[in-house]
């Protein structure tokens, strides 16, 4: 027996019927592109084209085009890799974990969050491949493939190899989960379409017939995939943190990194979901489906994860002092007051101070304030990765090898390329695929309508 609270606001507003849900969500797939969508795609493709020039130059000339040096062998490339992996984390949390906990507010945002995860992981995976210098000659060596070169295997003790397994597993499970959820909606669009569109969406729907047995299997598969994906919420960014935590470099060699990285990934992921959803609900006129209630709940998650990240920053300083290791203490003092002090305090301002504004309900339920703060959080999380990586490397045990990192146009251009790729893919997804899960949203329309009538 389902009991609906008489106090809680309905998840879907506007007194929508099942027919309204189908029409409102299908119309952006079936209709002509809007001017806002075309302008967004133009900007995204422009960034993609400009970034491709830098990417091509990097592949042609080598990674000497970047600002790396003998002391700082990792900089923007790994910073951007970790940042993009973190961006994709909210998709798995929303689609898998909240499904297992039967949180119905996820239904309006899970589709876009899952798509965001897939596109972000594609962007992240580019950086280690590009960093190989000539990936066409040896990128496949990162995989444990049988070979005839005297059984030359990868180093299974290396966390960089663990990254390969983690990211590939994450991408595969997320892709399958996302596509399985799309099948019923593809069938809905197939049944409304004519001509070549009917054939295309019919092929994508895999013969979905909407029978009770089909729905039963669909829900069983969704639960199984959610169960498989849930450990990935913790494991993927934990393994990414091992790239640093398993080293002996001051500032990296710490056991707090796994939970700290996971909380930071969810923090930045939800911020990016908010950024995209606020734009999407406006462009496609979906305010009745992605409501202020959804935005407020996501802001609450940002408050929690932002507070965890803030505690982690303080804990790092305390443990560095408590350790009594001079090199460790210097690494953290150098972060806050050394040459990169501006990056550290930008990180602290964006990640620790700005999320606390969401304690104020007026700000937490403000579209403009939420949009601005979501951008601020993602900027801060990029600075966090930059601070962890560059400030820990640029001054090591030997003062004569101390150096500074200065990004080049190639560094900036390759990063711009990934932005262009991400937003181009997301905009194409939002136009040609249902951006909201119609099948799941219809399951909560009845209870929402009854509440409105009462």
Buried (B, 14 or more C-beta within 10 A) or exposed (E): EEEEEEEEEBBBBBEBEBEBBBEBBBEBBEEEEBEEBEEBBEBBBEBBEBBBBBBEBBBEEEBEBBBBBEBBEBBBBBBBBBBBBBBBBBBBBBBBBBBEEEEBBBBBBBBBBBBBBBBBBBBBBBBBEBBBEEBEEEEEBBEEEEEEEEEEEBEEEEBBBBBBBBBBBBBEBBBBBBBBBBBBBBBBBBBBBEEEBBEBBBEBBEEBEEEEEBBEEBEEBBEEBBEBBBBBBBBBBBBBBBBBBBEEBBBBBBEBBBBBBBBBBBBBBBBBBBBBBBBBBBBBEBEBBBBBBBBBBBBBBBBBBBBBBBBBBEBBBEBBEEBEBEBBBBBBEBBBEBBBBEBBBBBBBBBBEBBEBBEEEEBBBBBEBBBBBBBBBBBBBBBBBBBBBBBBBBBBEEEEEEBEBEBBBBBBBBBBBBBBBBBBBBBBBBBBBBBBBBBBBBEBBBBBBEBBEE
